[in-house]
């Protein structure tokens, strides 16, 4: 019985050893195949890095404001007798906009002028009588004062009539009419908006550390979808205080606005040049791999594989980026001129991956791109 058990145990051990050796050689063979396997190269596009002049800009969000802007309103109450303007049209300083009914004032003016003529006649007679010693000086002074009062009353009525003729206080462009013919206006009631568009102000804020880079008179360019391009102006003033909450300073720039494209309240993006242009590496934005731990690019070069053979692969290189313009991004450090940088297909690469370059179709690399339907 013991011999049988020993024999069975020996058979089992031999069987396990045979199975183990077979598996060992299978695993060894698989590992060898794994080591010798090279994934197919990834298709990418590349560009040769080169240095270009780059103007560093400070960007800020601004709002357009009129140099002069008011809501024209009625000075005195009255009924609108005539409207002499068209909504949205330009007007010159002094142009009549609205006339209120002044029939009552004109009637009062006729009576006041008659009273003034009577007072003038009394004053002329008093002068002769005073010269002949017929009346005392006090009587003449009273007659003279009555004439002056009558003359002032005429002037008062004329001023009231003039105040009921509402004129443009300055040249500009009118808004939309807010009154109608025959409407009764209270004193101070709005009639129409008036904005002076030439020139125009753009107000924006910048961090306090940028004040030294913004001398009075320096150029500012603003862009907006509404104007379909850019307008160039100059810095007109800096606020005397800095906002304690944001540590930003308010800046005002003035623009000629010859075409009248800048309208009060319009949202614009202001760009201010910082110093002189510098030579930097420019790459398409699609070449940058953005990540929380750092931005990087992939550089194509000869890579040596585990088997000692050389192939075209990629090396991941961390970079320090600057601003952007159009399709391009400025690279301050990490890339040297002449290096071949991957511009598309970055998302599928890893350090040491094999690549094949196909530059038949290249991503955008234009500093001032325009939409295809523009």
C-alpha angles and dihedrals in degrees: 000000000000091000090054092052092049090048092050091048091050091050091050092049092050091049093049091047091051093049091046093051091049091050091045092056091044092053092045090051091048091050090051090051089048092052093048094047117105118188115232114270118265118241112239141160122233142191130203109242116239135171119251133177110270126191111208112220136194112223125206137169113242143179128220118238131182119247085226124013132161143157105240109227141178116272095199132022119260149120118285108248099173139008113205104180140072122224115258095013126125119251135190127233111280097020112144112248105171136004121204123210110275103171092118092048092050090053090050089049092056091052092046092050090051090051089049092052090051091049090049091052091049090050092051091051091046090054091057094044091049090051090053093046094244096126130032124249092254092061091050091049091052091050090048092051091050090054092049091050091050091048091048091050090056090051091049093054091047090051090051090052090048092049089055089059103079114206136183108269091208141358116279147104122300125228128214118316114252100187138062136215112275093019118139111235125205118217109279094017112150118252108173139333119252123195129181104220101177107095109016134194127228115200122198141147132239132186115273092245089064095060092095091057093054110070118177109270097027117138125263127188122201128194133190138165087236095062096041096224138013138301125208125217140147137252109266104178146352121216115255093231136048121229106253093207098053103016087229127133124220115240128193123202127187124219129192089223091192092170093046092233094135108080126188112268094022118143113234139169114233122206122195121188117238112215122305128331117275132202111253138158111263121202135174112267089240089067093066121092105204118206137158092245093051144311118265146174133209117240120202115227142135110293126192114225128214090266091057094251121130123232138165106272142146136260120204112231125188114224141191111231132207130191129315136237121188109314094344134092125198115235113201100180139007101050127074127205112269096029116128110237127193110242102180134022091042094135093065097049133097130183110288095015117149116243140187117210120227113172097173090115118029129194119246116287102168120133090209109028123182128204114260092240096049 
